[in-house]
Amino acid sequence: MARRALTLGLLGGLLGTLLVAPAASAAPGVRLLGERIVPNGLTFRGTTVGGLSSIDYDPRTGGYAMICDDRSEKQPARFYTARFPVTERGIGPVEFTGTAPLRRPDGKTYPALEDNDPNLPQNEQTIDPEELRVDPWTGNYVWSQEGERTADTRIDPSLRLADRSGNYLRDLPIPDNERMRPDRGPRQNLGIEGISYAGSGSLVLTSVEAPELQDGPEANTEHGALTRLTLQSRSGPVLAQFAYPEEKVFAAPKPSSGFATTGISSVLAVDPADPSRFLVMERSFVTGVGNKIRIFAIDTAGATNVLHEPSLGAARHLVPVRKHLLADLSEFPLSTVDNVEGMTWGPKLPSGERSLILVSDDNFADTQVTQLIALAVR
């Protein structure tokens, strides 16, 4: 699985006592423009194209940047740039235009997990890349990685800044409650994933994919779960956290011993200037059933600041963010609904609608596809 400063007055305005709106049916103002499948196993400049777990529009080039979640197993952890037209007729041919490895502070590429040296600083150890966004102020990149939690290894998730060539610039701080502690912090492969700039580029919102250990059990077919969204200044200081209510797992696995999971794979500001309204992509997979991809519109205004809440599951009088369903990909005539993990706003359409571009992570598997989907949002 892929797997400018906010004033205290404005922040205070985000925290109130509004109730959570239940998830409703998909909004009527969303329609499918089209889809495009990238050939499986495509090679580009000596790398295998796949594992694309995020996508972001780059206004400087008119193209897109996409992170690859290869943990330096096939080739060094990297990102790609590409361009493709999006019109009323759908998505045109995809042209990959560049690729570069993500680099450590010492200039080297990140090692594969089996080559990891636990004695090195954490920002030089193996990574699990998940989402990449273009900084609207500088054109550089911010990218997330989920870290590692095993019996022998604990590597914290991270947010890192890189230049347009992938060279390390610095880490942004993460809240202490998102660090890998023995009985606290993110579960394995369920750490920091989604990223979005907001507040005209002054803020960064990030999402933890699923509940942290201290926040209660993961969602299942009987109940949903609470996970954390973190709002911080682009310069680093963490300003607030909000509880996000994940949906129940949509089906039971077949056979019953199979795998079932759900979590946040991407977040995206509805309007670049708005500090409180976002889209959240919930990606679910159930063995024997398949994927369900739902996109929710949320508003953090009125949600409780849970930054200092020891446990979301044990909290009293907690008000999560409000959410409503924007789109369920199962409702559109797609060739398949694969492991869709990334989303970005694309070009505005002649109709006045906005295009919303999605990408799937094929996990480098012959049975999956790299799928680009374009929706029109009114």
N, C-alpha and C positions, 0 to 999 in steps of 0.2 A: 504494500500500500504506500502509496506514496505519501505516495507516501512521500504660523509662524507660530509662536508660542501661544498656548491657551491660557487666558487669564483666569484667575481664581473665580471671578464673577461668572465667566462663561461656563467653567467647569461646574460651578454650583448650579447653574441652570439646567445641567444634564441630570441632576439627581433630584428626584421627586418621588411621588407615590402613585404613579399611574399603574393600572392593572395590566396584566399580560393579555393581549388579544389572541385567541386561539387560532391555530393554523386553519385557513379556509381553502376553498377551491381556488384553482389557478386563476390569475387575473385575466380578463378577457382581452387585454391589450397586448398580448404576446403572440407572435406567429413565427413559424419556421420559414426562413429564407432558403436554406439549403445546407448541404454537408459536403465534405471532401475527405477522402481517405488517402493518407500518405502511404506509399508502398511499404510493406513490412520488410524490415531488414535493409532499408535504404542506407547507403554509405555516402558520406559527405566529408571531403577533406580528411580522409583516413579515420573517420569515426562512424559508429553505428547510430543512426537516428532512431530514437525511441525513448521511452521513459519520460515523455514530455509532461511534466506534472504542473506546469503553470504557463501562462501566456500574458503578455502585456503589450499594449499599443505604445509605440515610440513616436511621438509627434515630430521628433527631429529628423526621422528618416521616412516616416509614413509606413514603416514596417512594424514587425513584432519581435519581441524578445521572449524566449522560452527556456526555462531551466530544464535540465535533464537530471533525473534522479538516479543515474548510474553512480554507484558508490565506488567509483574508480575500479570497477571489476572488469569492464570491457575496455574502456579508455578512461583517462583522468576525468574526474567530475567536471562538468562543463555546462555551458549554455549555448543556445543557437539564436541566430537572427534569421528572419524570413520575411518575405512579402507575398501577398496574394490579394487580388481584388475582391471586394465585398459589394455586391449590388443587389437590386431587387431580384435578379436571376440566381442569386446564391453566391457561393464561394468559387472563385476561379482557381487556376493552377497555382500550386504552392512552389515558390522558388526559395530555397535556402540560400542565404547570402553571406553567412559567416558563422564561425564557431570559435570559442576560446575556452581554455580551462579556467576554473576558479582557482586562485592561488592563495597560499598561506602567507603569513607575514614575512617569512623568510624567502618568498618568491618561488618556492617549490609547489608542485601540485599535491593534492591531498592523497594520502595512501588508501589502499583498499583495507577493508576491515581486518583481513588476516595479516596484514603488514603493519597494523597499528602499533605504535610505541606508547604505552600508557605513561611513560616517564616524561613525555614531551608536554609543553603547555597545551591546554585544551584546544586552543585555536589553531593548533598544528596537527591535531589528531583526526582520525577518519570522520567523515561527514555523511549525512543523509539528506541531500538537497531536496527542497520541496516547493518553494515559491520564490519568484523574482519579480520585482517591480522597478520601473524606470523612475528615478527621482525627478519630479517635475521642475525642480529648481536648477539642478546641475546636469541632468542627463546621465548621471552615474546610476549604479544599481544597488538596491538593497535586497538581500536574499536570506531565506530562512533554512535552517536544517534542524532535524528532530533529535539529534543526539543518539545516545545508546544506553540501554539499560539491560544488562545481563548479569548473571551470577558473578562474573569476573570483572566487568567493565561498567563504569558509569561516566558518560560524557554528557555534559549539559547541552540542551538545545541552544541555538544562538540566532541572533540577527546580525548580519555582517554587511558592511558597505564595501563595494568594489568599484573600480573605475570601469570604463567601457571596454577595456581589454581583459577584465577579470582580475586585475591586480588588487590585492587586499588593501583597504584603507583603514578600517577600524571596526570594532564590534560596538553595537549598541547594547546598553544594559538590558537585562531581563529581570522581572520580579523574582525575588528569592523563592516564592512559592512555585516557580516554574523550573527550579533546579532539581537535578536528580539526587534525591536523598534516599536512604534505605527504605523508608516507609512513606515517603511523600514525593510530590512532583509527578511529571508525566509518566504514563505507562510506556512500555516499549513500543516504538513505531507509532505513537499517538501524541507526539509533542507539538511544538510550535510549527504551524503549517501555513495558514493564510496570512497575507500581508496586504494592506492598502494604505496609501497616502490619503489624507483628508485635510480639511481646514485649509484649502489652497496650498497644500504641501507642507504646512507647519506641523502636522500631526501624523503619527503612524499608528494604525490599528493592526493588531495581530490576534490570531486565534490559536488556541490549543485544540487539537483535533478531537479529543474526547476527554471525559472527566479525569482529572488527576487522582492519584491514589487517595488523597485525603478528602476528595470531594464526592466520594460515593461510587457505586458500581456503574459499569457501562450500560448503555441502553440495551434492551432486549425486546422480545415480542410482547412483553407485558407492560413495560414502562419505558419512558424516555430517560434523559439524564441531563445534568447541568455541567457545562464546561465554561471556560473563562475566555473573555475577550479583553485584551489589554490596550489601553490608549496611552500613548506617550508622546512627548515632544520629539520632533525630528532630531534634536540635539542629544536626546537620550533620556532625560528624567521621565519616570513613569508617573502618570497623572491619575489614572483610575483603572479599575477592572469592573467588568459587568458579567453577570451570569447569563449564559445563553442556553435556552431549553431545547435540547436535541429531541427529535422525534423518536418514537418507538421503532425498532427494527421492523421492516414492512412484511416479513414472511419468515416462517420457520425453515431451517435448512433441511435439505433432502439428500442423504439420510439425516436423521436427527443428530448424529454425531458430527455433522459437518460444521462449517464455519459460517458465522454471521456477524456482521459489524456495521456500524454507522458512525459518521463523524464529519466534522467540518473540513473541507478540502481547500476552500478559497473564500476570501472576502474581498469586497470591492465597494468603494464609495459610490453612492448613487449620484452625487454631485460633487465635483472636486472641492468646492468651497464649503460644503456642509460637514460639520464635525460629528453629526449624530446619526445619519441615515446611511445604511449599507445594504448590499446584497450579500447573502451568505449561501454558499453551496454546501448542501449536505449530500455526501456520497455514501451509499450503502451497497454492500455486497452480501449475498446469501448463497451458499453452496447449493447447487442444483436448481436455483431459481434465477440468479443473475444480479444485475446492477439496477439500482433505482437512484436517479439523480434528481434532486429537487432544489430549486433556488427560491430562497425566502427574502423578502424585503423586511428589514428590521429598523427599529428606532431605539437608540440608547437613551433618549430623553425620558426622564422619570425613573430609570432603572437604578437600583441600589449600587453604590460603589462598594465592591466586595474585595478591594485590594488587601485589606487587613483582616478579612474573614478567614479563620483557620480552616473551615470546612464548609463548602456550599451545601453539602448534604445535611449538615447539622444546624445550619443557620436558621434563625427564626425571623419572620417578617421580611424575608428577602423578596424583592421585586425584580424579576428578570427583565431582559429587553422585550419589547413588543415585537411580534413577527406576524407576517402573513405570507401565504404561498403565492409566489409570482409565476413559477413554471415547474411542471413535472415533465421530464423529457419523455416519459412513457406515453404522453398524450399527443406526441407529434409523430408524423409518418417517417421516422428515421429507419435506415437500413438495420441499425442495431443501436443499443444503448450500452456503450462500453464503459471503461473505467474513467469517466470524465472527471477531471480534477482542477482545471484552470479556467478562468474567465476574465475577460476584459471588455471594456467598451471599444467598439470599432467606429468606423465613419458614420456620420449622420446620413440618413437616406433622403432622397428627394421628397418622400412622403412626409418628412418631418420627424419620423421615428428614429430612434437610436438603434444601431446594430450592437448586439451582444455576442461576442465570439467566445466559444468554448473549445477546449482541447482535452483529449483523453490520453492517459498514460497506458501504453500497451504492455508494460512490464517486460518488454523484450521477448514476448511470448508469441509463438506462431498462431495460437488460438485467439489472440486479441489484435486490435487495430489501433493505429494512431488516427483519431477521428477529429476533424475540425467541423464545428457546427456554428451556423450563424442564425441568430434569432433577431426579429424586429420587435422593439419594445416601444410602446406608445407612451 
